[in-house]
């Protein structure tokens, strides 16, 4: 909390371009409330019985998210005159397309492809979900965001289940509390974007895949759910669907025999590959398959194009960004903007980004500990999803965009919970050094934001 206030003060003194008061209050409030309640609830809930703890996770997470949905709705109305974020494009587009989808459903037209006006398959999913919600709740914006809140609360319980299966009870409970109050997981519940649904689906996929590999009995239900989750992801984000499939196959090949029987992994892998081969040859997903292959094939061009676009928007220094810069920065995640760059959506997320930045240290510590203790084979699914998506981000130019980093946040939370549970005095000493490094990095980032625009 103190570091955030010091950085905000330093950025104001050295750079000028002072943030409007509303963003200062939101940033400090986000940091204070998230870290304070993470600390308080971790202690308060430490000795709760399992059944009560799981209920406490869900209901607390739900009420926080429901409260935020209504608060953000009113806030955006006051600030923008519409219940959408600043400079919105995708959100309003999804909204209007979903209204037309819902109208078609209510008129008795259930020919789904004819009701969708997007050419890209990866945009179909959000319109279908939002459209069906609109058809039931009379085009209600609040209703869709409450669905996001419900999925977000469920995701917190799944995060606990994954951590409980992977690590000890203490680590799992720390991870669960961290997820309940995590601003990155709360923020997108109040938006008309597909990120909240994607986040739930990623956590759902990891939970089912982890259970499938580690439980004693091979459950055909879990195998079917895994295939459905990967298939549905093609309708939301193609490259992520590919990353999830590759990650599960890596787990089949590399997971330790101490936690997963080889025969189970072979059977699950064979069935999954067979059914996915059948699926990707359907006419419906030909475009999605081609787009994913194109994406991976031109990643150098993607990165260069994205940086040129940023330069045209105002930051001329963006053209100097390379993969060697993006790769390590992608690990730490988007850095908070603490000066007024007239990017309201980004500035609003300053406290949320800082929350993630801080806990990355414990993710690193957990990775170090797992490698040192030779435990990484037991957690290969988590690690494979994490690093495969990091690779995609670093090669796409989206390494510092919060929307795309949201996918990694549940894994950061799970690994951080384990890291915190294993951290001793030496690790906490290194944590203080990391905070100094993080502060320097954030300070440099804000200089970069202003210098690239010629505002210094």
N, C-alpha and C positions, 0 to 999 in steps of 0.2 A: 504493500500500500504506500509506504514511504517512498520507495523507488519511483513509483508512477507519478506521485506529486512532485518529486524532485525533477524528474524528466520534463514534466509539463512546465514547471517553473523555468528550467534551464532553456527550453525551446522558446519560451516567451521572451526571456531576457536577451538571448543571443541572436535570435532570428526575427523577432517581431512577429507580424502576421498573427496576432493573438486570436485564439478561437473565440467565437461568440459564447456568451455565458451558458447558454443552453447545452452546448456540447461539452463544456468543462464540467458541468453538473452531472451530465449523463455518464461521462467517462469516469469521473471519480466515484460516482454512485455505483456503477457497475463493478469496478475494482473492489470497493469497500464491501459491498453486499456479498459478492461471490466468494471472496477469500474469508470474510468473517463467518459466513454461514457454513462454508466448507469445514473450517476449523471447529466450529461449535457443534454441528450435527455429527461430525466424525466421532466426537467424544460422547455426545448425548446418546447416540444410537449404538455405541460399541457393544453393549451387552444385551441388546434386545434379542428375544427368541427369533429363530429363523422365519417362522410364519409371519410374525408381526413386522419384522424388518422388511420383508418383501412387500407387504402391504404399505408400509410407511414410505418406501421408495416410490411406489406407483402413485399413491394419492398426493404426496407432497409434490412430486414432479408434475403431476397433472394440474394441481391448483396453481402452481407457479406459472405454468405455460398458459393456462386459461386466463389468468390475470393479465399476463403479458399480451395476449391476443387482444383483449379489450382495451388495455392501456395504449398499445401501439396503434390500434385503429383510431382512437381519439387523437393521439399525438399526430399521426399523419394527416388527419383531417384538418387539424389546426395549422400545421406547417405547410401543407401542400394543397389544401382544399379538396383533396380526394383521398380515399382510404388506401393509398399506395405510397411506396417509398419515393424518394427524390429521383428525378430523371429516370423514371421507370419506363421500361420498354417491354421486356419479356413478360412481366407480370400482367400488364394491361392487355397485352396480346393474348396470353393464355386465357384471361378473363373473358374477353369478347368472343374468342373461338369456342369457349366452353358454354357460353350462353346459347350460341347457335346449336351446339351439340345437344344441350338439354332440351331446346325447343323441338329438335328433330325426334328425340326420344319420347317426349310428351305427345307428339303427333302420331306416334306409333311406328316410327321408322327406326328399326333396329339393325339396319345395314351400316355397321360401324364405320368402315372405310369411306362411305359416301358422306358421312357427317363430319369428317376431319379434313381441314383445308391445308394442313402442313404436308409438305412433300417428304421431309425427313422423318423416318420412323421413330427416331429418338425423341421426338416431340409429341408422339401420339399418346404416350402413357399419361402425362399430366392432364391433357385435354379429356381423356376418357374418365379418369378419376374425378376431376373437377366437374365435368359435365354431368356425371351421374349424381354427384352431391347436389349440384344446382337443380337437377330434375326433381329431387326429393324435397329440397329446402328452398325452392322458389328463388333461385339465383342468389342465394345469400352468401356474401363474401365472408361473413363471420363464421358461417357453418363450415366452410372449407377449412378455415384456419383452426377451428376447433377440432376437426379431424386431424390436422397436423399436430395439435397439442396432445391428442389421445395417442397417436403413433409415437410421439416423442416420449411420453411417459412410459409406454410399453418398451421402447428402446432402452430406457434406463434399467428396467428389470432384466432385459436380455443381456445388457452389459454386465450386470451383476452375475448372471448365470454363467457367462463365458469366463469371467474372472474367477468365479468360485470353482469351476471345473478345471481351470488352468493353474491356479495358484492356491494359497491358503485363504482361510476365512477372513483374516485381518486385511489382506490385500484386496479381497473382493469387496469388503464393506467400504474401504477407502475409495475404491473405484466407483462404487455405486453412489456414494454421497457426492463425489466430484462430478458425476454425470448429472445428478439432480439439479445442482446449482450452476452448471457450466453455461455461461452466457452464449457461446457459439451454438449450443444445442437448443437454446431457448429462442434466440433471435429469429431464426428462419421459420418458426411456427407462426409468426405474425406476418408472413409475406406470401404472396401468390406466386411462388416459385416451386420448382420440383425438388429442391434440395432436401426439404424435411422428409419427403417420401423416400428419396434415394438413400438418405442416412438410415432410415428404418430398415430398408431392404438390405443394405450392406450388413447391418448388425444382425438381422434375421438370417441372412445367408451364412455368416460366420458362425452363429450359434448352432444352426442346424448342421453345418459341415463339421464343426468341432464335436458335436454330440454324435454324429454318424461315425466319426473315426474313433472315438474314445469309449463309447458305451459298450457293454459286453455283448449285447445282442444287435445284430444288423437289422435295423428297422427300415422296412420298405417305405413306410410313410415318410421318414426323414429323407430318404433318397428321392422320392417324388417331390417333396417340398424343395429340396436343393435344386433340382432341375427346373421346377417352376420359377423359383426366385431368380436363377440365372437367365432364364428365358424372358421373364418379365422385364429384367433390367435392360434388355435390348430396346425396349420401348421408352426408356428414360435416358440412358447414356451408354452408347455402344462400346466405347473404349473401356468403360468400367466393367461391363459384362464380360469382355474378353479377359480383363485383369482378374476377375473373380474366378473364371473357369481355369485359367492358367495357375492361379494360386492354389486351388483345390487339387489340381493334378500334381503340383509340386509337393503338396502335403501327402498325397497318396504314395509318392516315390520316396520322400525323405523323412517322414515322421518316424520317430523312435519306436522300435518294437516293444519297448517297455510300457507304452501308453496306448498302442494300437496294434492289433494283431495283423500281420502281413496278409493273411487270407482275406480279412475284412477289407483292407485297403485295396487289394487287387479286385475284389468283387465290386466294390463301390466305384472304383475308377473305370472298370470295364463297362458297367451299366451306364454310368454317366456319359462316357465318351460315345457309346453306341446311340443313346437317345439324342444326344446333342448333334451328332452327325446327321441323324434323320431330321432333326428340327431345322438346322441351318440350311438344309437343301430344299426347304419349303419355299415357294415363290414369295410368300409374305415377307421373308427376311433377307432376300437377295440383296436389296439396297443397303440394309444394315451391315451385312457381311462385307460388301464392297467398300462401304465407307470406313469401316474399321481397318481393313487392309490398307486403304489409301492413307489413313491417318498415320499408321505405323510406318508406312513407306516413305513419307515426305516430312518426317519430324524436323529435319534441319530447316526446310523451307517454312514450316509452321512457326518455329521460333523466330526466325528472321522477320517474317511477315508481322507477327504480333508486336515485336519491338518497333518496327517502323510505324505501326498504327499508334502506339503509345507516343512516339515522337511527334506525330502529326497532331495529336491531341494536346500537345503543349510541352512535354518533357523531352528535350532534345538529347539528354544524356542516356535515354533508354536504348539508343542504338548501340551503345557500348556494352550492353548486357550480353553475356555468353552463357553457354551451358555450364561452364566451370564455375560461374558465379551463382547461377540458379540452383545447381545441385545442393550445395550446403545450405543456402538460404531457404530452399524448399523444405528442408528438414525442420528448421526453426519455425517456419510458417510466415504468414503475412505479418508485417510489423506495423505498429500503431502510428497513425498520423496525428501529431500533436500541434500542428500549425495549421492556419487557415489556408487551405489550397482550393477552397470552393468546391470540394468533393464531399457533399454532405453524407452520402451513403457510407463512404469510407471513414470519415471522421466519426460518425455515429458508432462505428465498430471498434474504436480505439481500445476501450476497456476490455472488450471481448477478445480482441487479438492478443492483448497483453496477458490475459489469463492463460491462453494457450502457450505463449512464449515462455512463461515462467515454468510451466510443468514439463516442458520439453527436456529440461535437465534430468528429471527423474525417469523419463523415457530412455534417455541415453544411458543413465546409470543402470536401468533394468536390462538393457541390451548388453552392456558390459558384463553385468553379473551373470547373465544367462550364458554368454560365451565363455566366461571364466569357469563357470561350473558345468559347462558342457550340457546345458539344458535346452539349447535352442531347437534341437530336434523335436522336443515335446510341444513346441509352440509354433510350428512351421506355418500353419495356416494364417495366424495373426501376422507373422513377419512377412509372409509372401504377399498378402494383400497390401500391407503397409508399404513395402519397398517397390512393388510393381506399380502402385499408383504414384509414388514419389518419382519413379522413373518417367512415367507419362507426364507428370507435371513439369519436371525439369526440362523435358524435351518439347514442350508445347508452348512455352511462354506464359503459362498460367500459374507459375510457381508461387507468385505472391498475391493471387486472387483468393479472397476468403471463401467464396462460394465453392470453389473446387477443393479447397483444403478441408471443408467440413467433413468430407468422407473419411478423412484420417483421424478426426477428433476422437471417435470412440476407441480406436486402438491406442492413441496417445493416452487416453484416460485409463485404460486397462493396464498398460505398461507402467504408467506413472504410479498407479496404485500399488503395483508390485514394487516399484523402485522406492517409494516412500516407506513401505513396510520393511524393506531390507536396509534402509539407509542408517548408518551409524554416525559417529561424530566426525569421522574423516570425510564422509560423503557430504555432510551438512556444511563442513568447512569449504569444500569444493563448490557447494551450491552458492555460497556467498560470493565466491570468485566468479561464478557463472553470472550472477546478477550484475556484477560490475561489467562483465563482457556484454551482457544483454543491453545494459544501459548505454554503453558506448555505441553498440550497433544501432539502437533505436535513434540515438542522437544523430549518427551519421546518415541514417535513412531520411530523417527530416531535413537535413542539409541537402541531400540529394533531391528531394521533392521540390525544394525551393530553387536550388541552383539550376536544375534542369529547365525551370520555367523562366530563368533570368530575373528572379525576384530578390536576389541578395545583393 
